[in-house]
Amino acid sequence: MAIFTVSALVAAAVPLTWVRVAPSDVDRWHVDPMEVAHVPVKPKEGGWLMRRGEANAAPPVFATDPATLLSAFDEIVRATPRSKALFEDAPNGRATYVTRSALLGFPDYTSVKAVPEAGGAALMIWARNRFGVSDMGVNRRRVEGWLAALSERLPHR
């Protein structure tokens, strides 16, 4: 019985450890949200796509330039617990962040592109989970929270 219990614990611990230590490949996770081919179908797929055109939602337009918008967004994301930049490409208005869940450390990736819009700038955002099928709306709520904080800092168009 004890061997079975130990075996079961090891079998459960290995995948949970991998979730925390698996490397994040920049080439795989740092993507342009405008080039995402498939819009996730809620709630079965783990992700949230906000952009012009086919998406889960259209982005709000802020009365500022893309560089200022991306910089303010970056500050908000970095202030979020368990969030950090995976890759930054400020000259091209892009960044990708990793946010880990509190309990098990599951990584979610958020790729952002700041683009000029009439009268301002907008963020194209692709937030998605790495492991599992559904994110239970976590990525959508996180993005909406970040945009709400951004709205307190910057005026909308």
N, C-alpha and C positions, 0 to 999 in steps of 0.2 A: 504493500500500500504506500509506504514512504517513497519508494522508487518512482511509483506512478505519479505521486504528488510533485516530486522534484522535477520529473520529466515534463509534467504539465506546466509548471512554473517557468522552466527554461524555454519551452515551446512558445509560451506567451511573451516572455521577456525579449526574445531575439527580434521579432518584428517591431516591437515597441522601441527597442534600442535603435534599430535601423532608422525609424522615423526621425529620431533626434540627431543622428550622426551622418545621415546620407548627405553627400556633397550636393551643392546646388550648382548645376552647370549653367553658366551665364548664357552660352549659346542656345540652350534650350528654353530658358525662362525669361530672358530679356528680349521681348518681342514688341513689335509695333502694333498697338491696338487696332490700327486701321487695316492691318493685314491679316487679322484673325478671320479665318474662313467660315467658322461655324459658330453661330450664336447659341449659347446654352438654352435648353428648354427647361424652364422652371417647373417644379423644384427638383426634378430628377438629376440634373447635371450640376456639378459643383462649380459655379462661376457666375460672374456678373460682368457684362460688357456694356460700356457706356461710350457712345461715339455717334458721329454723324452717320446716317444711313441705317442699314440693318443692325439692330442692337436690342438690348433689353431696355435701354432708356437713352434719351438724348441728353447731352451734357449741358449744364448751365453755362452761360456766357458771362464772363466777368469783365468789368470796365478797367482793364489793365493790359499790359503786354505779356506775351508768353513767358519770357524769362522771369518776370516778377511773379507771375502766377505759379510757375513751377517751383520757385524758391519758397514761396509761402506754403505751398502744399508739402514740400520736403520737410519744412520745420514741423508741421502738424504731424506728419507720419512718424518722424523721428521721436516725437514726444509721446507717441503711442507705446504702451508697454509691449515688450517682446517684438518690436519692429525695428528693422535696420535696412539700410540700403544694400542691395546685392550688386547693382551696377548703376553708375551715373554717367550720363552723356549730355551734360548741360548745354554744350554748343549746339546740339541737335534737338534740344527740348525734350529729352527722354530720360527716364529712370525706371528701375525695377526694384521693388522692396520685398522683403520676406517678413511676414508676421506669423509668429508661432502661437498655437493655442496654449492656454494656461496650464492645463492639467497634463496632457501627454506630449505637448510640443509639436503637434502636427503643423507643417509649414503651409502657408498660403502665399501665393505670389501675386503682386500687383504691379503691372506695367503701365506706365503713364507717358503720354505724349502731349505737350502743350503746343497748341496751334493757334495762329491768328484767326480771328473771326471778325465780322463786320462790327465795328465799335468796341472791340476788345479781344479777349482770348478765351479758349476753352480747353479743358483737359479730356483727352480720349483715354479711357481707363479700361483695362482688362484685368480683373481680379478673379483668381481661380485657386482651387485646392490642388495639391499634388497627389495625395493619397485618398483613396475611397471614391465613392461615386457621387454622393451628395454632400454639400457643405451646409445644408439645413438653413440657407439664407445668410450665413455668417458674412460672406464676402460682400453681399449687397448692403447689409447693415453697416459694415465697417466703412465702405465707400461713402454711403450716405452720411455717416457721422463725420467723416473727414471733410466732405463738401459742406456740411452745416457749419463746421468750425471755420472753414475757408470763407464762407459767406459772412461770418462775423468780422473777418479781417478786411475783406475786399468787397467793394460795391459790385452789384450785378449791372449788366447793361440794361 
